[in-house]
């Protein structure tokens, strides 16, 4: 079984998640339009792929339909995660893509029989579990880095405020104001 989350998709999702700042940004009209366009494009591509699958019969048709569904889920989830721009959305997107890839892998196993089918299904499940574990681990790592960054900034702010204690009057007020601006307090 090969994983359907291509390296390009994984990098895009991870890079976007790493850029996540901990607060949801307000969605612009352009972002909403791009999201709607991506969803509509995914639906159209799914319908076209599904129509091509109707000419096929048997197990290959099941695989074709599963591939079309997986591609639709991937496109919709990536667009939704990008639009929402939250760590939770990116993680949820990766989980749903992993589920769609698992369904595709199971469909590919449908043509097999006996032990080969059992091994194929076990491999598909292992791939699903690995993808889910990676998504959860990445989320925890990003959260940990965000917490560490916040802790460092708080410590640096305290140091800056202590440095301001050496001044008096207008110089101290200016120092405090600068520290507050520098550290977003």
C-alpha positions in Angstrom: 0.0 0.0 0.0 1.3 3.4 -0.8 0.2 6.4 1.2 -2.1 8.9 -0.7 -0.9 11.9 1.2 1.8 12.9 -1.2 5.0 14.6 0.1 3.8 17.8 -1.5 0.5 17.7 0.4 2.2 16.8 3.7 4.7 19.6 3.3 1.9 22.1 2.5 -0.1 21.0 5.5 2.9 21.0 7.9 4.2 24.3 6.7 0.8 25.9 7.1 0.4 24.4 10.6 3.9 25.6 11.5 2.8 29.1 10.5 -0.2 28.9 12.7 0.0 31.5 15.4 -2.5 30.2 17.9 -5.4 32.5 17.0 -7.8 32.2 14.1 -7.4 35.0 11.6 -10.5 36.7 10.3 -11.5 35.2 6.9 -11.4 37.6 4.1 -13.9 37.6 1.2 -11.1 36.5 -1.1 -10.3 33.5 1.2 -13.9 32.5 1.3 -14.2 32.7 -2.5 -11.1 30.6 -2.9 -12.5 28.1 -0.5 -15.8 27.9 -2.3 -14.0 27.6 -5.6 -11.8 24.8 -4.3 -14.8 22.9 -3.0 -16.7 23.4 -6.3 -13.6 22.2 -8.2 -13.3 19.1 -6.1 -17.0 18.3 -6.6 -16.7 18.8 -10.4 -13.5 16.6 -10.5 -15.2 13.9 -8.5 -18.2 13.9 -10.8 -16.0 13.6 -13.8 -13.9 10.8 -12.2 -17.0 9.0 -11.1 -18.4 9.2 -14.6 -15.2 7.5 -15.9 -15.6 4.8 -13.3 -19.1 3.9 -14.6 -17.5 2.4 -17.7 -15.6 -0.1 -15.5 -17.1 -3.2 -13.8 -16.1 -5.3 -10.8 -13.3 -4.7 -8.3 -11.5 -2.2 -10.6 -14.7 0.0 -10.5 -14.6 -0.1 -6.7 -11.0 1.1 -6.7 -11.8 3.8 -9.3 -14.7 5.1 -7.2 -12.5 5.0 -4.0 -9.8 6.9 -5.8 -12.2 9.5 -6.9 -13.6 9.9 -3.4 -10.1 10.1 -1.8 -9.1 12.8 -4.3 -12.3 14.8 -3.5 -11.8 14.4 0.3 -8.1 15.5 0.0 -9.0 18.6 -2.1 -11.9 19.6 0.1 -10.1 19.1 3.4 -7.0 20.9 2.3 -9.1 23.8 1.2 -11.1 23.8 4.4 -8.0 23.7 6.6 -6.3 26.5 4.6 -9.5 28.6 4.9 -9.9 28.0 8.7 -6.2 28.3 9.3 -6.2 26.7 12.7 -4.1 23.9 14.1 -7.3 22.0 14.8 -8.5 22.3 11.2 -5.1 21.1 9.8 -5.1 18.1 12.2 -8.7 17.2 11.4 -7.9 17.5 7.7 -5.0 15.1 8.0 -7.2 12.6 9.9 -10.0 12.7 7.3 -7.5 12.4 4.4 -6.0 9.4 6.2 -9.5 7.8 6.5 -10.2 8.4 2.8 -6.9 6.8 2.0 -7.7 3.8 4.2 -11.0 3.3 2.4 -9.1 3.4 -0.9 -6.6 0.9 0.4 -9.4 -1.4 1.5 -11.0 -1.2 -1.9 -7.7 -2.2 -3.5 -7.7 -5.2 -1.1 -11.1 -6.3 -2.4 -9.7 -8.0 -5.5 -7.5 -10.2 -3.4 -8.4 -13.4 -1.6 -7.3 -15.4 1.4 -4.1 -14.5 3.2 -3.1 -11.9 0.6 -6.4 -10.0 1.4 -5.8 -10.3 5.2 -2.2 -9.0 4.8 -3.4 -6.2 2.5 -6.1 -5.1 5.0 -3.7 -5.3 7.9 -1.2 -3.1 5.9 -4.0 -0.6 5.1 -4.9 -0.4 8.8 -1.2 0.1 9.8 -0.9 2.9 7.2 -4.0 4.5 8.7 -2.7 4.3 12.2 0.6 5.7 11.2 -0.9 8.7 9.4 -3.2 9.4 12.4 -0.3 9.1 14.8 1.8 11.5 12.7 -1.0 14.0 12.6 -1.5 13.9 16.4 2.3 14.0 17.0 2.7 17.0 14.8 -0.2 18.8 16.6 1.4 18.2 19.9 4.8 19.3 18.7 3.4 22.5 17.3 1.5 23.2 20.5 4.7 22.6 22.5 6.7 25.0 20.3 4.0 27.6 20.6 3.9 27.2 24.4 7.7 27.4 24.6 7.7 30.5 22.4 5.1 32.2 24.6 7.1 31.3 27.7 10.3 32.7 26.2 8.6 36.0 25.3 7.1 36.3 28.8 10.6 35.8 30.3 12.1 38.3 27.9 9.3 40.8 28.8 10.0 40.4 32.5 13.7 41.1 31.9 12.9 44.2 29.8 10.6 45.5 32.6 13.4 44.9 35.1 15.8 46.9 33.0 13.3 49.7 33.0 13.4 49.8 36.8 16.9 51.4 36.5 15.3 54.5 35.0 13.0 57.2 36.5 10.4 59.6 35.2 9.9 60.0 31.5 12.8 57.7 30.7 11.2 54.9 32.6 7.8 55.6 31.0 9.4 55.5 27.6 11.3 52.3 28.4 8.1 50.6 29.7 6.1 51.7 26.7 8.8 50.4 24.3 8.9 47.0 26.2 5.1 46.7 25.9 5.2 47.4 22.2 8.1 45.0 21.6 6.5 42.2 23.5 2.8 42.9 22.5 1.6 43.5 26.1 
